[in-house]
Amino acid sequence: MNRVKKEELKRYRAARNGLTPEEVAELDAREAAEKLFAKEVEEIHRRLFPEEYDFFYDDLVDATRRAQGVNPMSNEYVERTDARRAALGFTGYVKSSESGSGSLGWVRQMLLEGKRAEIERICQSSEDMEA
């Protein structure tokens, strides 16, 4: 078991110390629901804002260019991405990538407010525009 797993296990046990089996089950269920929700938020965020994950696929040349402040993506891609982001009320990705755009929090808030259908509609229209 590596150090991270040991620390997670230590926190898990500490959080449940002194709880009844029912309370432990309730806490486990709540943590599982929170983890599932966080995963769902991330998946929707990746669908809506794929440009925020582009750097994962950079080769050495692209990573070097990004480090120098040059976006390696094509101008057409940047314009299309910025137009989509502006329609959702966000600044262009290149401008906001350094300080964070708040897009992940926005997705989380939309889901918390029960606006899943609206998010799905936006995802679908974004995917249709890309196709």
C-alpha positions in Angstrom: 0.0 0.0 0.0 1.5 3.3 -1.0 1.6 6.4 1.2 -1.5 8.1 -0.4 -3.6 5.0 0.2 -2.4 4.9 3.8 -3.3 8.5 4.4 -6.7 8.0 2.8 -7.3 5.0 5.1 -6.2 7.0 8.1 -8.6 9.8 7.3 -11.4 7.3 6.6 -10.9 5.6 10.0 -10.6 8.9 11.8 -13.9 10.2 10.3 -15.7 7.1 11.4 -14.1 6.8 14.9 -16.8 6.6 17.5 -19.7 6.3 15.1 -22.4 3.7 15.3 -22.6 1.2 12.4 -25.7 3.1 11.1 -23.9 6.4 11.2 -20.9 4.8 9.4 -23.3 3.5 6.7 -24.9 6.9 6.4 -21.5 8.6 6.1 -20.4 6.1 3.5 -23.5 6.6 1.5 -23.1 10.4 1.6 -19.5 10.3 0.6 -20.3 7.9 -2.3 -23.0 10.3 -3.5 -20.6 13.2 -3.3 -18.0 11.3 -5.2 -20.5 10.3 -7.9 -21.7 13.9 -8.2 -18.1 15.2 -8.5 -17.5 12.7 -11.3 -20.6 13.7 -13.1 -19.7 17.4 -12.9 -16.3 16.6 -14.3 -17.7 14.5 -17.1 -20.2 17.3 -18.1 -17.5 19.9 -17.8 -15.3 17.9 -20.2 -18.1 17.7 -22.7 -18.9 21.4 -22.4 -15.4 22.8 -22.2 -13.0 20.4 -23.9 -10.6 23.2 -24.6 -9.7 23.3 -20.9 -8.3 19.8 -21.3 -6.4 20.3 -24.6 -3.1 20.6 -22.9 -3.3 17.0 -21.8 -2.7 16.0 -25.3 0.2 18.4 -26.1 3.4 17.0 -27.4 6.7 18.5 -26.3 6.6 21.2 -29.0 3.0 22.3 -28.1 3.8 22.2 -24.4 6.8 24.5 -25.0 4.7 26.9 -27.1 2.0 27.1 -24.4 4.7 27.8 -21.8 5.8 30.7 -23.9 2.3 32.0 -24.0 1.5 30.8 -27.6 -1.7 28.8 -28.1 -0.8 25.9 -30.4 -4.4 25.5 -31.5 -5.5 26.8 -34.9 -7.1 30.2 -35.1 -10.3 28.7 -36.4 -10.5 26.4 -33.4 -9.8 29.3 -31.0 -12.4 31.6 -32.6 -15.0 28.8 -32.6 -14.2 28.0 -29.0 -14.3 31.6 -27.9 -17.6 32.2 -29.6 -19.1 29.2 -27.8 -17.7 30.3 -24.4 -19.0 33.9 -25.0 -22.5 32.5 -25.7 -22.3 30.9 -22.3 -21.1 34.1 -20.6 -17.4 33.2 -20.3 -14.3 34.9 -21.5 -12.2 33.4 -24.3 -10.3 30.4 -23.1 -6.8 31.7 -23.9 -7.5 34.8 -21.8 -9.0 33.0 -18.9 -6.9 29.8 -18.8 -4.3 31.5 -16.5 -6.6 32.6 -13.8 -9.4 30.1 -14.2 -12.7 30.8 -15.8 -15.1 29.4 -13.2 -16.6 27.0 -15.7 -16.3 24.0 -13.5 -18.1 25.8 -10.7 -20.7 27.0 -13.1 -21.4 23.4 -14.2 -21.6 22.3 -10.5 -24.0 25.1 -9.7 -26.3 24.3 -12.7 -26.5 20.7 -11.6 -27.2 21.7 -8.0 -30.0 24.0 -9.2 -31.6 21.1 -11.0 -30.8 22.5 -14.5 -29.6 19.1 -15.9 -31.9 19.4 -18.9 -30.5 22.8 -19.8 -27.0 21.6 -19.4 -27.7 18.5 -21.6 -29.3 20.8 -24.3 -26.2 23.0 -24.2 -23.9 20.0 -24.5 -25.9 18.6 -27.4 -25.9 21.9 -29.3 -22.1 22.3 -28.6 -21.5 18.8 -29.9 -23.7 19.4 -33.0 -21.7 22.6 -33.8 -18.4 20.6 -33.6 -19.7 17.9 -35.9 
